[in-house]
Amino acid sequence: MSASVTTTCRDISELLPVAQTACRLLFQECFKVGIKNIFITETYRSQERQKYLYEQGRTRPGQIVTWTLNSNHKSRLAWDVAVGPPQSLYDVATLSQIGAIARKLGIIWGGDWVGSIDRPHFEVKSNWVIPKGYKLEGQVIVPTSSAIKVQLIVEDKVPKPIEKDDDKMQFSNETTKTAVRDYLKQAVDKKLIDKSHLEKFDAGTLTGGDFEGLKIIIAQRSN
């Protein structure tokens, strides 16, 4: 990946596979206890960007934002998170809850560091493995914007529409219809599928077959 030192990378796929898994597991476990308004603010960071950030508050104007030139962000093993509305961006109570979950998963939390506390920061060692008693239970949508909430898509929990002879999607109630639309909307926001599919859904022309195919595409592109 090549980018300016001023550009923030929020793409989880830029992390090493072990860190991707750890990040998804952390978001999954947060989702399960009701913490859904958190999102990624940075993943991979080049050494050049690390140096640029380190200079802030030292040789360049601004507040100090990092305490080291040797961050695990550049090793693709670390990620930062923030909290969406209605809480403040770095709500201490929410970040502390996430930190407690991270400890159980063997994920390092910057809030536990002595001297240079960094509550939004999480990282793993290169030999990290999922601890006993835990597993990824489905496809975890990890948001990179406060406008999108964490979502856990488990195959047998994806809302299923009622199909009629013409294969046009029909729904038993508005709740199911809304759930399917939300599922598609989040996929569009994550750029996993084109917005034309959501437009077809709103127009009532998306078929049950279309929907099943989109679920496969969404799962593949999220990995």
C-alpha positions in Angstrom: 0.0 0.0 0.0 1.3 3.4 -1.0 -0.1 6.6 0.6 0.7 10.0 1.8 2.0 10.3 5.4 -1.1 12.4 6.1 -3.5 9.6 4.9 -5.0 7.4 7.6 -5.5 3.7 6.7 -8.6 2.2 8.2 -8.7 -1.0 6.1 -8.6 -4.1 8.2 -7.3 -6.1 5.3 -4.0 -4.2 5.6 -3.4 -6.0 8.9 -1.7 -9.4 9.0 -4.1 -12.3 9.0 -3.6 -13.0 12.7 -4.4 -9.4 13.6 -7.5 -9.4 11.3 -8.8 -12.4 13.1 -8.1 -10.9 16.5 -9.8 -7.6 15.5 -12.9 -9.4 14.1 -13.2 -11.5 17.3 -12.9 -8.4 19.5 -15.7 -6.6 17.5 -17.8 -9.8 17.6 -17.5 -10.1 21.4 -18.3 -6.4 21.8 -21.3 -6.8 19.6 -22.6 -9.7 21.7 -22.6 -7.5 24.9 -24.3 -4.6 23.1 -21.3 -2.5 22.2 -22.1 -1.7 18.6 -21.2 1.9 18.1 -17.4 1.5 17.9 -15.3 1.7 14.7 -11.8 1.5 13.4 -9.8 4.7 13.1 -6.5 3.3 12.0 -4.9 0.0 11.1 -1.6 -0.1 9.1 0.8 2.8 9.5 4.0 3.1 7.5 7.3 4.1 9.2 7.2 7.4 7.4 3.7 8.1 8.7 4.7 7.0 12.2 7.6 9.5 12.1 5.3 12.2 10.8 2.9 11.6 13.7 5.8 11.5 16.2 6.9 14.9 15.1 3.5 16.4 15.9 3.8 18.3 19.2 7.6 18.1 19.1 9.1 19.6 16.0 5.7 20.3 14.3 2.8 22.2 15.8 -0.1 20.3 17.4 -0.8 17.9 20.3 1.3 14.9 20.9 -0.5 11.9 19.4 2.1 9.1 19.7 4.8 8.2 22.1 7.0 6.0 20.0 8.7 5.7 16.6 8.4 1.9 16.8 4.7 1.2 16.8 3.1 -2.2 16.0 0.9 -0.3 13.5 3.8 -0.4 11.1 4.1 -4.2 11.8 0.4 -4.6 10.8 -0.4 -6.0 14.2 -2.3 -3.1 15.7 -5.5 -1.1 15.3 -7.1 1.9 16.9 -10.8 2.3 17.7 -13.2 5.1 18.6 -16.7 5.4 19.9 -19.7 6.7 17.9 -22.6 8.8 19.1 -24.2 9.3 21.5 -20.9 8.8 23.5 -17.9 11.0 23.0 -15.3 9.9 20.5 -12.9 8.4 23.1 -15.5 7.6 25.9 -13.4 6.2 28.7 -16.2 3.9 30.0 -16.8 2.3 26.6 -13.1 1.9 25.8 -12.5 0.3 29.3 -15.3 -2.2 28.5 -13.6 -3.1 25.3 -10.3 -3.3 27.1 -11.7 -5.8 29.6 -13.0 -8.0 26.7 -9.6 -7.7 24.9 -7.8 -9.1 28.0 -10.0 -12.2 28.0 -9.1 -12.7 24.3 -5.4 -12.3 24.9 -5.4 -9.0 23.0 -3.1 -6.2 24.3 -4.9 -3.1 25.3 -3.1 0.3 25.4 -5.2 1.2 28.4 -3.2 -1.2 30.5 0.1 0.4 29.7 2.0 2.2 32.5 3.2 5.7 31.7 1.9 6.0 28.2 -1.8 5.0 28.4 -3.4 4.7 25.0 -7.0 3.5 25.5 -8.0 3.5 21.8 -5.1 1.2 20.9 -5.2 -2.6 20.5 -2.6 -5.0 19.2 -1.5 -8.7 19.2 1.7 -10.6 19.0 2.5 -12.4 15.8 1.9 -15.8 17.5 -1.5 -14.9 18.9 -4.2 -17.6 18.6 -7.9 -17.6 19.5 -8.1 -18.6 23.2 -10.1 -21.7 24.2 -13.8 -21.1 24.5 -14.0 -18.5 21.8 -14.5 -18.7 18.0 -15.6 -16.5 15.1 -19.3 -17.3 14.9 -20.1 -15.6 11.6 -19.1 -12.7 9.3 -18.2 -9.7 11.5 -18.7 -6.3 9.8 -16.0 -4.1 11.3 -17.1 -0.4 10.7 -14.6 2.3 9.6 -17.1 5.1 10.2 -19.2 6.2 13.1 -22.2 6.1 10.8 -22.1 2.3 10.6 -22.6 -0.1 13.5 -20.8 -3.4 14.2 -22.8 -6.2 12.7 -22.5 -10.0 13.1 -23.9 -11.9 10.2 -24.5 -15.6 11.1 -25.7 -17.6 8.1 -28.8 -19.0 9.8 -29.6 -15.5 11.3 -29.7 -13.6 8.0 -33.3 -12.6 7.5 -34.9 -14.8 4.9 -37.6 -13.4 2.7 -40.7 -15.2 1.5 -40.4 -16.2 -2.1 -43.3 -16.5 -4.5 -43.6 -18.1 -7.9 -42.0 -15.2 -9.7 -39.1 -15.1 -7.2 -39.8 -11.5 -6.3 -38.9 -10.9 -2.6 -42.0 -10.8 -0.4 -41.9 -10.3 3.4 -44.1 -11.6 6.2 -43.8 -8.2 8.1 -42.1 -4.9 7.9 -39.5 -5.9 10.6 -38.1 -8.6 8.4 -38.1 -6.2 5.3 -36.2 -3.5 7.3 -33.7 -6.1 8.6 -32.9 -7.2 5.0 -32.6 -3.6 3.8 -30.2 -2.8 6.7 -28.1 -5.8 5.8 -27.8 -4.6 2.2 -27.3 -1.0 3.2 -24.3 -1.9 5.4 -22.8 -3.9 2.6 -23.1 -0.9 0.2 -21.6 1.4 2.8 -18.7 -1.0 3.2 -18.4 -1.0 -0.7 -18.9 -4.8 -0.7 -21.7 -4.5 -3.3 -22.8 -1.8 -5.7 -25.6 0.5 -4.6 -27.6 -0.6 -7.6 -28.6 -3.7 -5.7 -30.1 -1.6 -2.9 -31.9 0.5 -5.5 -33.4 -2.7 -7.0 -34.5 -3.8 -3.5 -36.2 -0.4 -2.9 -37.8 -0.7 -6.3 -39.1 -4.2 -5.5 -37.3 -5.8 -8.4 -34.6 -7.7 -6.4 -35.3 -11.4 -6.5 -34.7 -14.1 -3.9 -32.1 -15.6 -6.1 -30.4 -12.2 -6.4 -30.3 -11.9 -2.6 -28.8 -15.4 -2.1 -26.1 -14.5 -4.6 -25.4 -11.2 -2.8 -25.0 -13.0 0.5 -22.2 -15.1 -1.0 -20.5 -12.1 -2.5 -20.7 -10.1 0.7 -19.2 -13.0 2.7 -16.3 -13.5 0.2 -15.4 -9.8 -0.1 -15.5 -9.3 3.7 -12.8 -11.9 4.3 
